[in-house]
Amino acid sequence: MKKILALVAVAVLVAFAAPAFAANPFMDVPMNHWAYDAVGQLASRGVVSGYPDGSYKGNQPMTRYEMASLVARALAVVDMNKASKQDVEMLKKLVVEFKDELDALGVKVDKLDSRVAVLEENLGGWKLWGEFRFDAKFADEKGGLYTDNEDVDFDLNRYRIWMSKKVDDKVTFIARLGKGEGTNVAWQRYYIDVKMPWDVNMWAGLWLFDWEGDDGLYTDNDARFTDRSLQGFYFAKPFSMGEFALYAARKDTNTTVTGFDTLVQFDDDGNIIDEMDNVAGIQLAADEYYEYAGRVKFNFNENFWMSGNYIKRDYEVSEDESVWWAAMGVHFNPEWAFKGAYYKEDLGNVTGEDKPGAWQAILDVDQEALGFTSVWIEYMDFDENFKAWTDGPWDDYGTVTGKALGNYDNVLFVRLNQKWNDKWSTFQRYLSGSARGTGVLVDDTTNWTFGVKYYYTPALSFELAYDKIENSMTVNGLDDNVVRLRTRVTF
C-alpha cells in the first residue's frame, strides 16, 4: 500500500485533534498536494514521523509493521480526545486488520478493545438517562400516613432526567432535572466532575453524597445523615487500601411565611419587640449554615473494612451541631456479611441528652446462601434526643419512625427478598420500635409489608404491596394501611 493512501484511513481519526492547517514538516509533500493538511496534522500530534533526511516518502509502499505503528499512535491520540462514531468504527477495523503486528509491537489487542469500548460509551458528547415512577395508593384513612387529603392518591412522585457531557479528558459536566415543589420541574443536580493532580477527584456545584450507602448501612428507605444534596466542593482521593474524602458546602435557604395576618417577634425574655401585619408571602431568611465533613475508609482485605466519618454544621443563628460515626464490615464468605456502626451527635445546648449516641448491627445474607430468600436483620439502639438528618430511615411506604429516633429505645427491622426468576420477585418487611417512656399517649410502633414485583421488560416494572403501620412515631392510635401499585421505568 502507498503511504499517502494508508494515511487517509488514519487521518480521519485524529484530524479533529489538531489545527486544520498544521504546518507540514516533510519536504517531499508539496503544499498543493491533496493530503498536505492531513500529513501536517498527524505529524503535529506525533502520529507519523518521517525519515532522518526530512522526507515522508509517501509514494513508496508502506509495510504492515509501519501501518500498525501508525494505528497504535493514532489510538493514543484518539484516547485523549473526542471521537465520532465513524472514527471509532474505523479504528476497530484497523485494530482487527493489524492484530498480529500490534501484538509484535507490544500493544495488546484486548486492552485496545477495552479502550475502544470507553470511546464508544462517550460518543456524541451528551448522554441522557432517567427514571419515571408513578404510585397509585389506596389508604384506609383520609389524609393519613400515606395520602395527602383523601384516602386515594395518584402520585407522580418521581421523574428524573440525567445528562452528562464529557468536556475533555479531565472534566465532565453532570446534571439532573426532576420533580420540584408541586408540579414544578427543578434542577436537582448540576456539577462538574474534575480529575485533579495526584489522583484527586473533585466535584463542584450541586451534588449528592451517600457515605452510609457506600458502606451498605441501609437497605430500605434512606440513610440517617448522608444521601443528601449539597452545594459546594467535594474531594476524594483513593489510596492503596481505601479512600479519603472531604467536602465544604453551604446551605442557603429562604422560608415563605403563608397563612398569617400578623408576625410577632419576641426577645429572649418573651417580650414583644415587633409586630408585622399582612406577612403572608414574605420571604424570611432561614437558619443558614456551612457544612464541613471528612471520611476515611480502609479495606484491610476483601473480607474486612472500616470507616470513620465526621460532619459538622456551623449555623448562623442556632447552636452548631455535629455527628461522627465509625463503621465496619466483615464478610464471612461471599453470601454472609456482618456490618455495624456507632454514631455520636453533638446537638449543642438542648434540653435532655445533648450528646446522644446510637449503635447499629446488621446481618446481611444473600439469597444464594439460603436458596429461597435473602435476609436483612437490622437492630438499632438510641439515646434520648438522637435524630436523623436525612429522613426517617424506614419510612419507605408511609411515616413510620420519622427523624426523631430518640423517641425509641431500640428498633428491630427485618427485610426478606425472594427472586424467583428474571420476571418475578416477592418481599416482606417488618419493623418493631420500642417506645421510650410509657403512658396512654405513647405506644410501641409496628410496621409490616407484603409485596410482589413483576418486570414486564428489563426497564419497566410493576410493584404491588400492602403496608400497615400501628402507632406511627410512638403515637398511640396513629394507625393506617395502604395498598400501593408502583409503576417504574428506567431508561
C-alpha positions in Angstrom: 0.0 0.0 0.0 1.1 3.6 -0.6 1.9 5.7 2.4 -0.3 8.6 1.3 -3.3 6.3 0.8 -2.8 4.5 4.1 -2.5 7.8 5.7 -6.1 8.7 4.8 -7.6 5.8 6.8 -5.9 7.1 10.0 -6.2 10.8 9.4 -9.9 10.9 9.9 -9.3 9.5 13.4 -7.2 12.5 14.6 -8.0 15.3 12.2 -10.1 16.9 14.9 -7.2 16.9 17.3 -5.0 19.4 15.6 -5.5 22.8 13.9 -7.0 22.5 10.4 -3.9 23.9 8.8 -1.0 22.5 10.8 2.4 23.1 9.3 3.8 20.1 7.3 7.4 19.3 8.2 8.1 17.0 5.3 10.0 18.5 2.3 8.6 15.9 -0.2 4.9 16.6 0.4 4.1 19.8 -1.6 1.7 22.4 -0.3 -0.7 21.8 -3.2 -0.9 18.0 -2.5 -4.5 16.9 -1.5 -3.1 15.2 1.6 -0.9 18.1 2.7 -3.1 19.1 5.7 -3.7 15.5 6.9 0.0 14.8 6.9 0.7 18.0 8.8 -2.0 17.3 11.4 -0.7 13.7 12.0 2.9 14.9 12.3 2.0 17.7 14.8 0.3 15.1 17.0 3.2 12.7 16.8 1.3 10.0 14.9 3.7 10.0 12.0 7.4 10.7 11.8 9.5 11.0 8.7 12.9 9.7 7.7 16.1 11.2 9.0 16.6 13.2 5.8 13.3 15.1 6.5 11.2 13.3 3.9 8.0 11.4 4.2 8.3 9.2 1.0 4.6 8.9 0.6 4.7 7.3 -2.8 6.6 4.2 -1.7 4.9 1.1 -0.3 4.2 1.1 3.5 5.0 -2.1 5.4 2.3 -3.7 7.6 4.6 -3.0 10.5 4.7 0.7 9.7 0.9 0.8 9.4 0.4 -1.0 12.7 2.7 1.6 14.4 0.5 4.3 12.8 -2.6 2.7 14.2 -1.1 2.4 17.7 -0.1 6.0 17.8 -3.5 7.1 16.4 -5.2 5.2 19.2 -3.2 7.1 21.8 -4.3 10.4 20.3 -7.9 9.4 20.0 -7.8 8.1 23.5 -7.2 11.7 24.8 -9.8 13.5 22.6 -13.3 13.3 21.4 -14.2 10.9 18.6 -17.1 10.4 16.3 -18.9 7.1 15.7 -17.2 6.8 12.3 -13.8 7.4 13.8 -14.3 4.6 16.3 -15.7 2.1 13.7 -12.6 2.7 11.5 -10.3 2.3 14.4 -11.9 -1.0 15.3 -11.4 -2.3 11.8 -7.8 -1.2 11.8 -7.2 -3.0 15.1 -8.6 -6.2 13.8 -6.7 -6.0 10.5 -3.3 -5.4 12.2 -3.8 -7.6 15.2 -0.6 -9.6 14.7 1.6 -6.6 14.0 0.2 -4.7 17.0 1.0 -7.8 19.2 4.5 -7.7 17.8 4.7 -4.0 18.8 3.7 -5.0 22.4 0.3 -3.4 22.1 -2.2 -5.9 23.4 -5.4 -6.1 21.4 -7.6 -7.0 24.3 -6.5 -3.7 26.0 -7.2 -1.8 22.8 -10.7 -3.3 22.8 -11.4 -2.1 26.3 -10.1 1.4 25.4 -12.3 1.5 22.2 -15.3 0.5 24.4 -14.7 3.5 26.6 -14.6 5.7 23.5 -17.8 4.2 22.2 -19.6 4.9 25.5 -18.8 8.6 25.3 -19.7 9.1 21.7 -21.9 12.0 20.7 -20.8 14.3 23.5 -24.1 14.3 25.6 -25.5 11.2 27.3 -29.1 11.1 28.7 -30.7 8.6 31.0 -33.5 8.7 33.6 -36.3 7.3 35.7 -40.1 7.6 35.9 -42.1 6.5 38.9 -45.9 6.6 39.4 -47.8 5.5 42.5 -51.5 4.7 42.9 -52.2 4.5 46.7 -55.5 3.3 48.3 -55.3 4.0 52.0 -57.6 3.4 54.9 -57.5 7.0 56.3 -58.2 10.2 54.5 -55.1 12.4 54.7 -53.4 9.8 56.9 -49.9 8.4 56.9 -49.9 7.6 53.2 -52.0 10.2 51.4 -52.3 14.0 51.4 -56.0 14.7 51.6 -58.2 11.8 50.5 -57.9 8.1 51.0 -56.9 7.6 47.3 -53.8 9.3 45.9 -52.4 9.1 42.4 -48.9 10.4 42.7 -46.3 11.1 40.0 -43.7 11.1 42.8 -40.6 10.9 40.7 -39.3 11.7 37.2 -35.7 12.3 36.6 -33.7 13.1 33.5 -29.9 12.8 33.9 -27.5 14.3 31.4 -23.7 14.4 31.2 -21.2 15.9 28.8 -17.6 14.8 28.6 -15.9 18.2 28.1 -12.4 16.8 27.8 -10.2 14.0 29.3 -10.3 15.8 32.7 -13.7 17.5 33.0 -17.3 16.1 32.8 -20.5 18.1 33.4 -23.4 16.2 35.1 -26.9 17.5 35.8 -30.3 16.1 36.7 -33.8 17.5 36.1 -36.7 16.3 38.3 -39.8 17.0 40.2 -39.7 20.1 42.4 -42.4 21.6 44.6 -45.8 20.8 43.4 -45.8 20.3 39.6 -42.6 22.4 39.1 -39.5 21.0 37.4 -36.3 21.7 39.3 -32.6 21.2 38.8 -31.7 18.6 41.4 -28.1 18.2 40.4 -25.6 20.3 38.5 -21.9 19.9 39.0 -18.6 19.3 37.3 -16.5 16.2 37.9 -12.8 17.1 37.6 -9.7 14.8 37.6 -7.2 16.7 39.6 -3.4 16.1 40.1 -2.2 13.3 42.4 -5.3 11.2 41.5 -7.7 13.5 43.4 -11.3 13.8 42.1 -13.3 17.0 42.6 -17.0 17.8 42.4 -18.0 21.4 42.3 -21.7 22.6 42.2 -24.8 20.8 43.5 -24.0 17.1 44.1 -25.2 14.2 46.2 -23.1 12.1 48.5 -24.0 8.9 50.4 -21.3 7.5 52.7 -23.7 5.3 54.5 -24.9 3.8 51.2 -21.3 3.3 50.2 -20.8 1.2 53.3 -24.1 -0.7 52.9 -25.6 0.5 56.2 -29.2 0.6 55.0 -31.4 -1.3 52.5 -34.8 0.3 52.9 -35.8 4.0 52.6 -32.8 6.1 53.4 -29.6 7.0 55.3 -29.5 8.8 58.7 -27.1 11.6 57.8 -25.9 11.2 54.2 -27.7 10.6 50.9 -28.2 14.4 50.7 -27.6 17.1 48.0 -25.3 19.9 48.9 -23.8 22.9 47.1 -20.0 23.2 47.5 -16.8 21.3 46.8 -16.2 17.6 47.3 -12.8 15.9 47.1 -12.0 12.2 47.0 -8.5 10.6 47.0 -8.2 6.8 46.6 -5.1 5.1 48.1 -3.9 1.5 48.1 -6.1 0.4 51.0 -9.2 2.6 50.6 -10.2 6.2 50.1 -10.1 9.6 51.8 -12.9 12.2 51.2 -13.8 15.6 52.4 -16.2 18.4 51.4 -17.2 22.0 52.3 -20.7 23.2 51.5 -23.2 25.9 52.3 -27.0 25.8 52.8 -28.7 29.0 51.7 -32.5 28.8 52.1 -35.4 31.1 52.5 -38.8 30.4 54.2 -42.0 31.8 52.8 -44.5 32.8 55.5 -48.0 32.0 54.5 -51.4 31.8 56.2 -50.7 34.5 58.9 -52.0 38.1 59.2 -49.5 39.1 61.8 -46.0 38.0 62.5 -44.9 38.7 66.2 -41.2 38.8 67.2 -40.1 38.3 70.9 -36.9 39.0 72.8 -35.1 36.4 74.9 -37.4 37.3 77.9 -40.6 36.7 76.0 -41.4 40.4 75.5 -42.9 41.5 72.2 -40.4 43.7 70.3 -42.1 43.9 66.9 -45.3 43.1 65.0 -45.8 42.9 61.2 -49.2 42.8 59.6 -50.1 41.0 56.3 -47.0 38.9 56.2 -48.3 36.1 54.0 -45.9 35.5 51.2 -42.9 37.4 52.8 -39.6 35.7 52.3 -37.7 35.2 55.6 -34.1 34.1 55.8 -33.9 30.6 57.4 -31.1 29.4 59.6 -28.4 29.1 57.1 -25.2 27.2 57.7 -21.8 25.9 56.5 -21.3 22.2 56.5 -17.8 20.5 56.7 -17.1 16.8 56.6 -14.3 14.2 56.3 -14.2 10.5 55.8 -11.6 7.8 55.6 -12.2 4.1 54.7 -9.8 1.3 55.0 -10.2 -2.0 53.1 -7.8 -4.3 55.0 -8.6 -7.1 52.7 -11.6 -8.3 50.6 -13.4 -9.5 53.7 -12.9 -6.7 56.2 -13.3 -2.9 56.1 -13.6 0.0 58.5 -14.6 3.7 58.0 -14.5 6.9 60.1 -16.9 9.7 59.3 -17.5 13.2 60.6 -19.9 16.0 59.7 -20.3 19.5 61.3 -22.9 22.2 60.7 -21.9 25.7 61.5 -25.2 27.7 61.9 -25.5 31.4 61.6 -28.2 31.6 64.4 -28.7 28.3 66.1 -26.2 26.2 68.1 -23.7 24.3 65.9 -24.3 20.6 65.7 -22.2 17.7 64.5 -22.1 13.9 64.2 -19.4 11.3 63.8 -19.7 7.6 63.3 -17.4 4.6 62.9 -18.5 1.6 60.8 -17.1 -1.8 60.0 -18.0 -4.8 57.9 -16.9 -8.5 57.8 -17.6 -10.9 55.0 -17.6 -14.4 56.4 -18.0 -15.6 52.8 -19.4 -14.1 49.6 -23.0 -14.7 50.9 -22.8 -13.8 54.6 -21.8 -10.4 56.0 -22.0 -8.6 59.3 -21.9 -4.8 59.4 -22.1 -2.4 62.4 -21.8 1.2 63.3 -21.6 3.5 66.3 -23.0 7.1 66.0 -22.4 10.1 68.3 -24.1 13.5 67.9 -23.4 16.9 69.5 -26.6 18.9 69.5 -25.4 21.9 71.4 -27.3 23.1 74.5 -30.6 21.3 74.3 -32.9 20.0 77.0 -32.1 16.5 77.9 -29.3 14.5 76.3 -27.3 16.9 74.2 -24.7 14.3 73.0 -26.8 11.3 72.2 -25.4 8.2 70.7 -26.7 5.1 68.8 -25.3 1.8 67.7 -26.4 -0.4 64.8 -25.8 -4.1 64.0 -26.7 -5.7 60.6 -26.8 -9.3 59.4 -26.9 -9.4 55.6 -27.4 -12.8 53.9 -27.6 -13.2 50.1 -30.3 -15.4 48.6 -27.6 -17.8 47.2 -26.8 -18.8 50.8 -30.3 -20.0 51.7 -31.5 -20.8 48.3 -35.0 -19.3 48.6 -34.6 -15.8 50.2 -32.2 -13.1 51.2 -32.3 -11.9 54.8 -31.5 -8.4 56.2 -31.8 -8.2 60.0 -31.0 -4.8 61.5 -31.0 -3.7 65.1 -30.5 -0.1 66.4 -30.4 1.2 69.9 -30.8 5.0 70.6 -30.1 7.5 73.3 -32.7 10.2 74.1 -32.8 13.1 71.6 -30.9 11.1 68.9 -32.2 12.4 65.5 -31.6 11.7 61.8 -30.8 14.5 59.4 -31.8 13.0 56.1 -35.2 11.2 56.5 -37.0 8.5 58.5 -34.7 5.5 57.8 -37.6 3.1 57.4 -40.3 5.4 56.0 -40.4 3.7 52.6 -44.2 3.4 52.3 -45.5 5.9 55.0 -44.4 7.8 58.1 -43.1 5.0 60.4 -40.5 6.5 62.7 -39.7 9.9 61.3 -36.4 11.6 62.1 -36.8 11.7 65.9 -35.3 8.3 66.5 -34.6 9.2 70.2 -38.4 8.6 70.7 -37.4 4.9 70.7 -35.2 2.8 73.0 -34.5 0.5 70.0 -35.8 -0.6 66.6 -35.7 -4.1 65.0 -36.1 -4.2 61.2 -36.2 -7.3 59.0 -36.5 -7.5 55.2 -36.7 -10.6 53.1 -36.4 -10.8 49.3 -37.2 -13.7 47.0 -36.1 -13.6 43.4 -38.0 -16.4 41.6 -36.7 -15.6 38.1 -35.9 -12.6 35.8 -39.6 -11.6 35.8 -41.0 -12.2 39.3 -39.8 -11.4 42.9 -41.5 -11.0 46.3 -40.6 -9.3 49.5 -41.6 -8.8 53.1 -40.8 -6.1 55.7 -41.3 -5.9 59.4 -40.4 -3.2 61.9 -40.8 -3.2 65.7 -39.9 0.0 67.6 -39.8 0.1 71.4 -41.2 3.4 72.5 -39.2 5.4 75.1 -41.4 6.1 78.1 -44.9 4.9 78.9 -48.4 6.4 79.1 -51.7 6.4 77.4 -50.4 8.7 74.6 -47.3 6.5 73.8 -47.0 3.0 72.5 -44.6 0.8 70.5 -44.6 1.2 66.7 -45.0 -1.8 64.4 -44.9 -1.8 60.6 -45.2 -4.7 58.2 -45.3 -5.1 54.4 -46.0 -7.8 51.8 -45.2 -7.1 48.2 -44.7 -8.7 44.7 -42.8 -7.2 41.8 -43.0 -8.0 38.1 -40.7 -6.9 35.3 -42.7 -6.6 32.1 -39.5 -5.6 30.4 -36.0 -5.1 31.8 -36.8 -1.4 32.0 -40.5 -1.5 33.1 -41.6 -2.9 36.5 -44.8 -3.1 38.5 -44.8 -3.4 42.3 -48.0 -4.3 44.3 -47.7 -4.0 48.1 -49.8 -3.9 51.2 -48.4 -1.9 54.1 -49.7 -1.4 57.6 -48.5 1.0 60.4 -49.6 0.9 64.0 -48.7 3.7 66.5 -46.7 5.7 64.0 -43.8 7.6 65.6 -44.8 6.1 69.0 -48.2 8.0 69.0 -50.8 5.7 70.4 -53.7 5.1 67.9 -51.9 6.7 64.9 -52.6 3.8 62.5 -53.2 3.4 58.8 -52.8 0.9 56.0 -52.4 1.1 52.2 -52.4 -0.8 49.0 -49.8 0.7 46.7 -49.3 0.0 43.0 -46.0 1.4 41.7 -45.1 1.7 38.0 -41.4 2.4 37.4 -39.5 2.9 34.2 -35.7 3.3 33.8 -34.1 4.4 30.6 
